[in-house]
Amino acid sequence: MNPNQVSLICKALSDPNRIRIIQLLTSGEKCGCDLLEQMQITQPTLSHHMKALEGCGLVCAEKKGKWSHYSLNCDQWTAFRDYIESVRCAGAEKAEWECCCS
């Protein structure tokens, strides 16, 4: 994962509704109708959020009849998580409350 991909994901996750959608998708694929019901948002608003989540690769969509079904792209999520976990503070070995920038 490169810094541009990480930036796109961070931008997509900067909205609390999108974080909630990601949380809902961790339990498996969801129909757009289910997300609308659980999120209590309008269909155009859901489409806006899903476009951002699909655009950064975190969510996959599949059209099934009238509705789109969404799932978490676990490979992309894992790559993002691994990238974030690899970022370490140079002063991480210092005391818990000591600032590493001092």
N, CA, C and O of each residue as an XYZ file, in Angstrom:
408
protein
N       0.857     -1.167      0.000
C       0.000      0.000      0.000
C       0.900      1.225      0.000
O       1.878      1.288      0.745
N       0.570      2.181     -0.824
C       1.389      3.394     -0.913
C       0.681      4.565     -0.217
O      -0.510      4.481      0.081
N       1.409      5.648      0.038
C       0.827      6.788      0.751
C      -0.416      7.376      0.068
O      -1.317      7.858      0.755
N      -0.481      7.347     -1.253
C      -1.671      7.859     -1.945
C      -2.895      7.020     -1.629
O      -3.976      7.563     -1.401
N      -2.739      5.699     -1.612
C      -3.852      4.815     -1.273
C      -4.287      5.031      0.176
O      -5.482      5.074      0.468
N      -3.325      5.166      1.072
C      -3.631      5.402      2.481
C      -4.391      6.715      2.632
O      -5.350      6.792      3.400
N      -3.970      7.743      1.907
C      -4.636      9.039      1.968
C      -6.088      8.942      1.508
O      -6.972      9.524      2.136
N      -6.345      8.221      0.427
C      -7.716      8.053     -0.065
C      -8.587      7.348      0.969
O      -9.739      7.726      1.181
N      -8.036      6.333      1.603
C      -8.789      5.604      2.617
C      -9.061      6.501      3.824
O     -10.172      6.510      4.354
N      -8.059      7.245      4.253
C      -8.249      8.152      5.390
C      -9.317      9.197      5.087
O     -10.127      9.524      5.954
N      -9.324      9.722      3.867
C     -10.355     10.679      3.475
C     -11.731     10.027      3.523
O     -12.689     10.627      4.012
N     -11.831      8.807      3.018
C     -13.117      8.109      3.022
C     -13.582      7.845      4.447
O     -14.779      7.914      4.725
N     -12.667      7.546      5.344
C     -13.024      7.234      6.726
C     -13.193      8.475      7.597
O     -13.456      8.360      8.794
N     -13.043      9.659      7.005
C     -13.160     10.893      7.793
C     -14.614     11.241      8.117
O     -14.871     12.202      8.842
N     -15.553     10.479      7.596
C     -16.967     10.714      7.870
C     -17.490      9.637      8.814
O     -17.319      8.450      8.537
N     -18.118     10.017      9.913
C     -18.607      9.024     10.876
C     -19.604      8.034     10.281
O     -19.647      6.878     10.702
N     -20.401      8.468      9.313
C     -21.345      7.552      8.673
C     -20.615      6.442      7.923
O     -21.065      5.297      7.914
N     -19.513      6.772      7.306
C     -18.746      5.765      6.562
C     -18.082      4.779      7.515
O     -17.980      3.590      7.212
N     -17.638      5.262      8.644
C     -17.075      4.354      9.646
C     -18.156      3.402     10.137
O     -17.900      2.213     10.328
N     -19.347      3.914     10.338
C     -20.473      3.069     10.765
C     -20.781      2.021      9.703
O     -21.044      0.865     10.033
N     -20.752      2.415      8.430
C     -20.988      1.464      7.340
C     -19.939      0.355      7.372
O     -20.271     -0.822      7.232
N     -18.685      0.726      7.554
C     -17.609     -0.273      7.639
C     -17.890     -1.224      8.799
O     -17.746     -2.438      8.657
N     -18.290     -0.678      9.939
C     -18.605     -1.523     11.093
C     -19.731     -2.497     10.767
O     -19.661     -3.669     11.138
N     -20.755     -2.032     10.086
C     -21.871     -2.902      9.718
C     -21.434     -4.001      8.762
O     -21.927     -5.127      8.838
N     -20.516     -3.683      7.869
C     -20.068     -4.659      6.876
C     -19.099     -5.689      7.446
O     -18.826     -6.699      6.796
N     -18.577     -5.454      8.644
C     -17.664     -6.440      9.230
C     -18.375     -7.747      9.567
O     -17.730     -8.782      9.735
N     -19.702     -7.700      9.665
C     -20.444     -8.932      9.948
C     -20.867     -9.652      8.668
O     -21.530    -10.687      8.724
N     -20.484     -9.105      7.519
C     -20.793     -9.766      6.254
C     -21.493     -8.851      5.267
O     -21.781     -7.690      5.559
N     -21.758     -9.397      4.100
C     -22.404     -8.655      3.015
C     -23.755     -8.105      3.460
O     -24.508     -8.763      4.179
N     -24.044     -6.884      3.016
C     -25.319     -6.251      3.340
C     -25.929     -5.662      2.067
O     -25.234     -5.108      1.216
N     -27.230     -5.802      1.971
C     -27.993     -5.173      0.910
C     -28.095     -3.673      1.214
O     -28.132     -3.273      2.378
N     -28.140     -2.857      0.172
C     -28.310     -1.427      0.374
C     -29.541     -1.113      1.208
O     -29.531     -0.180      2.011
N     -30.600     -1.890      1.018
C     -31.834     -1.665      1.794
C     -31.587     -1.874      3.281
O     -32.139     -1.143      4.104
N     -30.769     -2.855      3.640
C     -30.443     -3.101      5.050
C     -29.617     -1.950      5.630
O     -29.842     -1.521      6.762
N     -28.666     -1.462      4.845
C     -27.848     -0.337      5.309
C     -28.711      0.906      5.504
O     -28.547      1.636      6.481
N     -29.631      1.142      4.568
C     -30.526      2.296      4.695
C     -31.334      2.219      5.983
O     -31.481      3.211      6.697
N     -31.847      1.050      6.267
C     -32.658      0.855      7.469
C     -31.834      1.054      8.736
O     -32.277      1.725      9.669
N     -30.642      0.476      8.770
C     -29.815      0.556      9.966
C     -29.201      1.936     10.158
O     -28.985      2.375     11.287
N     -28.920      2.623      9.046
C     -28.280      3.937      9.121
C     -29.299      5.065      9.266
O     -28.963      6.150      9.741
N     -30.524      4.816      8.866
C     -31.575      5.835      8.859
C     -31.148      7.067      8.068
O     -31.216      8.197      8.551
N     -30.702      6.813      6.826
C     -30.322      7.866      5.895
C     -31.078      7.643      4.588
O     -31.708      6.602      4.403
N     -31.019      8.602      3.699
C     -31.710      8.479      2.423
C     -30.857      7.689      1.432
O     -29.648      7.550      1.615
N     -31.491      7.179      0.396
C     -30.784      6.401     -0.618
C     -29.708      7.247     -1.315
O     -28.601      6.747     -1.520
N     -29.987      8.519     -1.692
C     -28.907      9.316     -2.306
C     -27.715      9.528     -1.371
O     -26.570      9.561     -1.819
N     -27.984      9.669     -0.081
C     -26.896      9.835      0.888
C     -26.076      8.551      0.992
O     -24.847      8.596      1.042
N     -26.760      7.408      1.023
C     -26.038      6.131      1.052
C     -25.177      5.981     -0.196
O     -24.022      5.564     -0.110
N     -25.732      6.318     -1.350
C     -24.968      6.218     -2.604
C     -23.713      7.080     -2.556
O     -22.653      6.667     -3.025
N     -23.832      8.269     -1.992
C     -22.686      9.174     -1.861
C     -21.590      8.538     -1.001
O     -20.412      8.561     -1.359
N     -21.995      7.976      0.126
C     -21.018      7.354      1.023
C     -20.397      6.103      0.383
O     -19.194      5.871      0.503
N     -21.220      5.312     -0.289
C     -20.704      4.083     -0.894
C     -19.744      4.395     -2.039
O     -18.783      3.658     -2.255
N     -19.991      5.470     -2.768
C     -19.079      5.864     -3.843
C     -17.684      6.156     -3.276
O     -16.676      5.772     -3.869
N     -17.635      6.834     -2.131
C     -16.341      7.131     -1.503
C     -15.666      5.859     -1.008
O     -14.458      5.693     -1.176
N     -16.434      4.961     -0.399
C     -15.854      3.718      0.126
C     -15.430      2.770     -0.989
O     -14.426      2.072     -0.855
N     -16.175      2.737     -2.075
C     -15.776      1.928     -3.229
C     -14.564      2.554     -3.921
O     -13.664      1.847     -4.374
N     -14.551      3.877     -3.997
C     -13.469      4.587     -4.682
C     -12.098      4.347     -4.094
O     -11.097      4.341     -4.810
N     -12.052      4.150     -2.787
C     -10.758      3.887     -2.138
C     -10.487      2.397     -2.023
O      -9.432      1.993     -1.536
N     -11.433      1.578     -2.467
C     -11.217      0.138     -2.495
C     -11.607     -0.609     -1.242
O     -11.394     -1.818     -1.163
N     -12.178      0.079     -0.245
C     -12.537     -0.607      0.993
C     -13.798     -1.447      0.872
O     -13.979     -2.412      1.615
N     -14.670     -1.084     -0.062
C     -15.955     -1.759     -0.206
C     -16.131     -2.227     -1.645
O     -15.760     -1.533     -2.592
N     -16.702     -3.415     -1.789
C     -17.052     -3.966     -3.097
C     -18.572     -3.964     -3.213
O     -19.281     -4.192     -2.233
N     -19.061     -3.703     -4.417
C     -20.502     -3.684     -4.660
C     -20.845     -4.667     -5.767
O     -20.101     -4.843     -6.731
N     -21.998     -5.299     -5.593
C     -22.495     -6.223     -6.606
C     -23.989     -5.983     -6.746
O     -24.727     -6.022     -5.762
N     -24.426     -5.738     -7.963
C     -25.843     -5.510     -8.224
C     -26.566     -6.850     -8.250
O     -26.188     -7.759     -8.989
N     -27.610     -6.960     -7.434
C     -28.430     -8.165     -7.395
C     -29.880     -7.708     -7.476
O     -30.468     -7.276     -6.484
N     -30.441     -7.809     -8.664
C     -31.804     -7.338     -8.856
C     -31.871     -5.831     -8.717
O     -31.088     -5.098     -9.322
N     -32.817     -5.381     -7.913
C     -33.048     -3.949     -7.722
C     -31.984     -3.293     -6.850
O     -31.734     -2.094     -6.978
N     -31.356     -4.061     -5.968
C     -30.460     -3.497     -4.969
C     -28.999     -3.864     -5.206
O     -28.678     -4.891     -5.805
N     -28.145     -3.003     -4.723
C     -26.720     -3.319     -4.664
C     -26.441     -3.976     -3.325
O     -27.026     -3.619     -2.302
N     -25.542     -4.934     -3.353
C     -25.096     -5.606     -2.135
C     -23.636     -5.226     -1.927
O     -22.836     -5.244     -2.862
N     -23.307     -4.886     -0.701
C     -21.989     -4.363     -0.377
C     -21.265     -5.298      0.583
O     -21.868     -5.921      1.457
N     -19.957     -5.373      0.391
C     -19.119     -6.162      1.295
C     -17.791     -5.450      1.495
O     -17.343     -4.674      0.652
N     -17.187     -5.735      2.619
C     -15.883     -5.176      2.945
C     -14.825     -5.895      2.119
O     -14.826     -7.124      2.035
N     -13.929     -5.135      1.514
C     -12.804     -5.713      0.785
C     -11.720     -6.003      1.826
O     -10.921     -5.130      2.166
N     -11.706     -7.219      2.315
C     -10.810     -7.581      3.419
C      -9.338     -7.443      3.044
O      -8.520     -7.098      3.897
N      -8.987     -7.702      1.794
C      -7.589     -7.553      1.379
C      -7.148     -6.095      1.501
O      -6.057     -5.811      1.997
N      -7.996     -5.176      1.050
C      -7.662     -3.751      1.123
C      -7.639     -3.285      2.578
O      -6.753     -2.529      2.975
N      -8.607     -3.733      3.368
C      -8.652     -3.349      4.777
C      -7.398     -3.850      5.503
O      -6.797     -3.118      6.289
N      -7.012     -5.084      5.240
C      -5.835     -5.655      5.887
C      -4.571     -4.905      5.474
O      -3.713     -4.636      6.315
N      -4.447     -4.567      4.201
C      -3.279     -3.811      3.735
C      -3.228     -2.438      4.407
O      -2.158     -1.981      4.809
N      -4.375     -1.787      4.527
C      -4.449     -0.484      5.197
C      -4.058     -0.619      6.666
O      -3.246      0.156      7.173
N      -4.638     -1.602      7.343
C      -4.332     -1.828      8.756
C      -2.842     -2.111      8.958
O      -2.220     -1.577      9.877
N      -2.281     -2.946      8.099
C      -0.863     -3.276      8.215
C       0.010     -2.041      8.008
O       1.015     -1.862      8.696
N      -0.373     -1.200      7.067
C       0.383      0.032      6.818
C       0.348      0.924      8.058
O       1.384      1.415      8.506
N      -0.848      1.129      8.607
C      -0.987      1.980      9.786
C      -0.210      1.398     10.963
O       0.449      2.139     11.693
N      -0.278      0.087     11.156
C       0.442     -0.541     12.265
C       1.956     -0.453     12.090
O       2.700     -0.542     13.066
N       2.417     -0.279     10.843
C       3.857     -0.189     10.615
C       4.424      1.184     10.966
O       5.639      1.344     11.078
N       3.563      2.160     11.137
C       4.002      3.512     11.488
C       4.265      3.537     12.984
O       3.354      3.345     13.789
N       5.481      3.769     13.337
C       5.884      3.745     14.739
C       6.529      5.070     15.113
O       7.201      5.710     14.304
N       6.310      5.454     16.332
C       6.947      6.642     16.879
C       8.369      6.261     17.294
O       8.577      5.228     17.930
N       9.332      7.084     16.937
C      10.729      6.787     17.265
C      10.940      6.693     18.777
O      11.879      6.042     19.233
N      10.078      7.337     19.545
C      10.217      7.318     20.994
C       9.287      6.328     21.664
O       8.964      6.480     22.842
N       8.856      5.321     20.935
C       7.868      4.380     21.472
C       8.368      3.648     22.714
O       7.563      3.175     23.516
N       9.679      3.549     22.880
C      10.196      2.840     24.050
C      10.224      3.726     25.294
O      10.545      3.245     26.381
N       9.890      5.018     25.153
C       9.871      5.928     26.292
C       8.670      5.636     27.180
O       7.794      4.848     26.824
N       8.643      6.266     28.313
C       7.531      6.091     29.261
C       6.206      6.394     28.555
O       6.151      7.201     27.628
N       5.159      5.741     29.007
C       3.841      5.818     28.359
C       3.363      7.253     28.161
O       2.794      7.557     27.112
N       3.567      8.129     29.107
C       3.025      9.481     29.020
C       4.083     10.506     28.596
O       3.792     11.702     28.562
N       5.256     10.078     28.286
C       6.304     10.997     27.863
C       6.175     11.264     26.370
O       6.051     10.327     25.581
N       6.201     12.504     25.988
C       6.058     12.862     24.580
C       7.306     12.480     23.806
O       8.429     12.747     24.236
N       7.091     11.847     22.649
C       8.231     11.432     21.842
C       8.818     12.591     21.056
O       9.853     12.434     20.409
N       8.180     13.748     21.099
C       8.648     14.907     20.327
C       9.479     15.848     21.176
O       9.944     16.872     20.676
N       9.675     15.537     22.426
C      10.419     16.430     23.342
C      11.884     16.406     23.045
O      12.661     17.091     23.711
